[in-house]
């Protein structure tokens, strides 16, 4: 759903940019609390633990977004990632994760317009994260507190977040669209195709969240409070220990293995599996072509980038070119994302030290 320049006029794009900037500013403050895992019982490690994991989530979203899957005749879809990021690392950090991905995609890969960056962050980062996490939290409150419930809530939240994003784009287009097109037709087409895309989003989100919960529930923001039961070997088989037994202190273990596994998976998806992704236009591209929204689309400002269109310039082999671009994208995203979250976490620590110093001086 990466909108190019020219779909939305300059005033509305600028307003969306202001909204996106404000949301990012709020998210920076909120992410400081989410990244401070020292507040969790039994946890530790601060930025050394949480910043790399948040950076990995951003890199994973980048990788999976390269995997367009077919959803209807001549149409494909891809992960938006807001629901997945919010559930794994928290809503504020989730907004930042998706925003980092969108920024790098626009600047390095000419995917999503530069003047439309605010529109894309509003629809793909803010809307999906807010809608998904609000619905997710509501569901886990009424469902039994179990891993299956968290996974099921993840599925529903991700499913709803995608058409919600389509609705917000339609509203922005209704106010600032650059072509004279029936908004009713655009809304129907956008919501219809993105409900189908939402099913793919939901499946990817639920599978990923379920996989992480199965091995390290303590690393999933939305699964806080889920304990890992102690296993006892009885007659050669592992069974759950009685509820009175002490839980396994999984939070004390290093997340390094999870981080390495996630990074390797991201590199394989972007560097190899992406070659087999659907070449059909995604939902927004298809609707834009069918209804004439793309008549005013502008060429990307960095269309001649060495990595434009997810290929490496001057590398003739399509498989190698796309694979290298994917690997480079994952590498840049994990480094940039980790750097951002490291800085956010360190700022939190600096603020806490300043507050402690002020309190000590006041008491004296």
C-alpha positions in Angstrom: 0.0 0.0 0.0 2.9 2.3 -0.6 1.4 5.5 -2.1 3.6 7.2 -4.7 3.9 11.0 -5.1 1.0 12.5 -6.9 -1.9 10.5 -5.6 -2.6 13.0 -2.8 -2.2 16.7 -3.2 0.5 18.7 -1.5 -1.6 20.3 1.3 -3.1 17.0 2.5 0.3 15.3 2.1 1.8 18.0 4.3 -1.0 17.7 6.8 -0.4 13.9 6.9 3.3 14.6 7.4 2.6 16.8 10.4 0.3 14.1 11.8 3.0 11.5 11.3 5.7 13.6 12.9 3.5 14.2 15.9 2.7 10.5 16.2 6.4 9.6 15.9 7.3 12.2 18.6 4.7 10.6 21.0 5.9 7.2 20.1 9.5 8.1 20.9 8.4 8.9 24.4 6.3 5.8 24.8 8.9 3.6 23.3 11.3 4.6 26.1 9.1 2.9 28.6 8.5 -0.2 26.4 12.2 -0.7 25.7 13.0 -0.4 29.4 12.6 -4.1 30.1 14.3 -3.8 33.5 10.8 -3.0 34.8 9.7 -6.5 34.1 10.0 -9.0 36.9 13.0 -11.1 36.4 14.2 -9.3 33.3 17.3 -7.4 32.7 19.7 -6.1 30.2 18.2 -2.8 29.2 19.1 -1.5 25.8 21.5 -4.4 25.3 18.5 -6.7 25.3 15.5 -4.8 23.8 17.0 -2.4 21.2 18.4 -5.3 19.0 15.1 -7.2 19.3 13.2 -4.1 18.2 15.6 -3.6 15.3 15.2 -7.2 14.3 11.4 -6.8 14.2 11.9 -3.9 11.8 14.2 -6.0 9.6 11.8 -8.9 9.6 8.9 -6.6 8.5 11.1 -5.3 5.7 11.9 -8.8 4.6 8.3 -10.1 4.7 7.0 -7.0 2.8 9.1 -8.2 -0.1 7.0 -11.4 -0.3 3.9 -10.3 -2.2 1.3 -13.1 -2.2 -1.6 -13.5 -4.7 -5.0 -12.6 -3.3 -7.3 -12.3 -6.3 -7.1 -12.3 -10.1 -4.2 -10.0 -11.1 -3.8 -8.6 -7.5 -1.3 -9.3 -4.8 -0.8 -8.2 -1.2 2.0 -8.0 1.3 2.4 -7.6 5.0 1.9 -4.1 6.5 3.4 -5.1 9.8 1.8 -2.8 12.3 -0.1 -5.5 14.1 2.9 -7.8 14.3 5.2 -5.0 15.6 2.8 -3.8 18.2 2.2 -7.2 19.6 5.9 -8.2 19.6 7.5 -5.0 20.9 4.6 -2.7 22.0 2.5 -0.1 20.1 4.8 2.9 20.4 7.9 0.9 19.4 5.7 -0.7 16.7 4.9 2.7 15.1 8.7 3.4 15.1 9.5 0.0 13.6 7.2 0.4 10.6 8.2 4.0 10.2 11.8 3.1 9.9 11.0 0.5 7.3 8.9 3.0 5.3 11.6 5.6 5.4 14.3 3.3 4.2 12.1 1.8 1.5 11.3 5.3 0.2 14.9 6.7 0.3 16.8 3.6 -0.8 14.4 1.5 -2.8 12.1 4.2 -4.4 9.1 2.4 -2.9 6.6 5.0 -1.7 6.9 8.7 -2.6 9.0 11.1 -0.6 6.3 13.7 -0.3 3.8 10.8 0.4 5.9 9.5 3.3 3.6 11.2 5.8 0.6 9.5 4.1 2.3 6.1 4.1 3.3 6.4 7.8 -0.2 7.5 8.7 -1.9 4.6 6.9 0.6 1.8 7.2 2.3 2.6 10.6 0.0 4.6 12.7 -3.4 3.2 11.7 -2.5 -0.4 11.6 -0.6 -0.3 14.9 -3.3 1.7 16.8 -6.2 -0.3 15.5 -4.5 -3.7 15.9 -3.2 -3.1 19.4 -6.5 -1.6 20.7 -8.4 -4.6 19.3 -5.7 -7.1 20.5 -5.8 -5.7 24.1 -9.6 -5.9 24.1 -9.6 -9.5 23.0 -7.0 -10.7 25.4 -9.0 -9.2 28.3 -12.1 -11.3 27.5 -10.4 -14.4 26.3 -8.7 -17.0 28.5 -5.2 -16.0 29.4 -3.3 -18.6 27.3 -0.9 -18.7 24.4 -3.6 -19.9 22.0 -5.7 -16.9 23.0 -2.9 -14.5 22.3 -2.3 -16.1 18.9 -6.0 -15.9 18.1 -6.2 -12.3 19.1 -3.2 -11.6 17.0 -4.9 -13.1 14.0 -8.1 -11.0 14.4 -6.2 -7.8 15.2 -4.0 -8.1 12.1 -7.0 -9.0 9.9 -8.9 -5.8 10.9 -5.9 -3.5 10.7 -5.5 -3.9 7.0 -8.9 -2.7 5.8 -8.8 0.0 8.5 -5.6 1.2 6.7 -7.5 1.2 3.4 -10.3 3.2 4.9 -7.9 5.9 6.1 -6.2 6.1 2.7 -9.6 6.5 1.1 -10.5 9.3 3.5 -7.2 11.1 2.7 -7.9 10.6 -1.0 -11.5 11.9 -0.6 -10.0 15.2 0.8 -6.8 15.5 -1.3 -7.1 13.2 -4.3 -5.6 14.6 -7.5 -8.1 12.9 -9.9 -11.8 13.1 -10.2 -12.9 9.6 -9.2 -16.0 8.3 -7.5 -15.0 8.0 -3.8 -17.7 5.3 -3.3 -16.1 3.1 -5.9 -12.6 3.7 -4.6 -13.8 2.9 -1.0 -15.5 -0.3 -2.1 -12.6 -1.5 -4.1 -10.0 -0.6 -1.5 -11.8 -2.2 1.4 -12.8 -5.3 -0.6 -9.3 -6.2 -1.8 -7.6 -5.3 1.5 -9.9 -7.6 3.5 -8.4 -10.4 1.4 -4.9 -9.0 2.0 -5.8 -8.9 5.6 -6.3 -12.6 5.7 -2.6 -13.0 4.6 -1.5 -10.4 7.1 -3.4 -12.2 9.8 -1.9 -15.6 9.0 1.7 -14.2 8.9 1.2 -12.3 12.2 -0.4 -15.2 14.0 2.2 -17.7 12.9 5.1 -15.4 13.8 3.6 -14.4 17.2 2.8 -18.1 17.9 6.3 -19.2 17.0 7.9 -16.7 19.3 5.5 -17.4 22.2 6.3 -21.1 21.9 9.9 -20.6 22.7 10.2 -17.3 24.5 6.9 -15.8 25.7 8.8 -13.3 27.8 10.0 -11.6 24.6 6.5 -10.9 23.3 5.1 -7.6 24.6 1.5 -8.7 24.2 2.1 -11.9 26.1 3.4 -10.5 29.3 2.1 -12.5 32.2 2.2 -15.8 30.4 4.5 -18.1 32.3 6.5 -20.9 30.8 5.5 -24.1 32.6 8.1 -26.2 34.2 8.5 -29.6 32.3 9.0 -32.8 34.2 10.0 -36.1 32.6 7.7 -38.9 33.5 8.2 -42.4 32.1 10.4 -40.9 29.4 7.8 -38.2 28.4 7.8 -34.4 29.1 4.7 -33.3 31.0 3.7 -30.0 32.6 4.6 -29.7 36.2 1.8 -28.9 38.8 0.7 -25.3 39.0 2.4 -25.0 42.4 5.9 -25.5 40.9 8.1 -22.5 40.3 8.1 -21.2 36.7 11.1 -21.5 34.6 12.9 -18.1 34.7 13.0 -17.7 30.9 13.4 -14.0 31.2 16.9 -14.5 32.7 18.1 -16.2 29.5 19.8 -14.3 26.7 17.6 -13.7 23.6 20.7 -14.1 21.4 19.5 -17.3 19.9 16.1 -15.9 19.0 17.8 -12.8 17.5 20.2 -14.9 15.4 17.3 -17.1 14.2 15.2 -14.1 13.3 18.0 -12.4 11.4 18.8 -15.6 9.5 15.1 -16.0 8.6 14.9 -12.4 7.5 17.9 -12.8 5.3 16.6 -16.0 3.7 13.2 -14.5 3.1 14.5 -11.3 1.5 17.5 -12.8 -0.2 16.0 -16.0 -1.6 12.3 -16.5 -1.1 11.4 -13.0 -2.4 12.4 -14.1 -5.9 9.3 -16.3 -5.9 6.9 -13.6 -4.7 3.9 -12.6 -6.8 4.7 -10.0 -9.6 1.1 -8.8 -9.7 0.4 -5.2 -8.5 -0.6 -4.9 -4.9 -4.0 -3.8 -3.7 -3.5 0.0 -4.0 -1.7 -0.3 -7.3 -4.5 -2.4 -8.8 -7.3 -0.1 -7.5 -5.4 2.9 -8.7 -4.9 1.5 -12.2 -8.5 0.2 -12.5 -10.1 3.5 -11.3 -7.7 6.1 -12.8 -6.2 7.2 -9.5 -2.7 6.8 -10.9 -3.2 9.4 -13.7 -1.4 12.0 -11.7 1.3 9.7 -10.2 4.8 11.2 -10.3 8.1 9.5 -10.9 10.0 8.9 -7.7 12.6 11.4 -6.8 15.2 8.7 -6.4 14.1 6.4 -9.2 17.7 6.1 -10.4 18.9 4.9 -6.9 21.3 2.0 -7.1 18.7 -0.1 -5.2 15.5 1.2 -6.9 12.8 -1.3 -7.4 14.6 -3.8 -5.1 17.4 -4.6 -7.5 21.1 -3.8 -7.5 22.0 -1.5 -10.4 24.3 -3.0 -13.0 23.7 -6.6 -11.8 22.0 -8.2 -14.8 20.9 -11.5 -13.2 17.4 -10.8 -11.8 17.6 -13.4 -9.1 21.0 -12.2 -7.9 20.1 -8.6 -8.2 16.9 -8.9 -6.1 18.5 -11.2 -3.6 21.4 -8.8 -3.0 19.0 -5.9 -2.7 17.0 -7.8 -0.1 20.0 -8.8 1.9 21.3 -5.2 1.9 17.8 -3.9 2.9 17.6 -6.3 5.9 21.1 -5.3 6.9 20.5 -1.6 6.7 17.2 -1.9 8.5 18.5 -4.0 11.4 21.4 -1.6 11.9 19.3 1.6 11.5 16.5 0.2 13.7 18.8 -1.0 16.4 20.5 2.4 16.4 17.3 4.3 16.7 16.0 2.1 19.6 19.4 2.1 21.3 19.3 5.9 21.3 15.7 6.0 22.5 16.5 3.6 25.4 19.7 5.5 26.4 17.7 8.7 26.4 15.3 7.1 28.9 18.2 6.0 31.1 19.7 9.6 30.9 16.3 11.1 32.0 16.1 8.7 34.9 19.6 9.6 36.1 18.7 13.3 35.8 15.5 12.7 37.9 17.5 10.8 40.5 20.1 13.6 40.7 17.4 16.2 41.0 15.6 14.2 43.7 18.8 13.7 45.7 19.6 17.4 45.5 16.1 18.4 46.7 16.3 16.0 49.6 19.6 17.5 50.7 
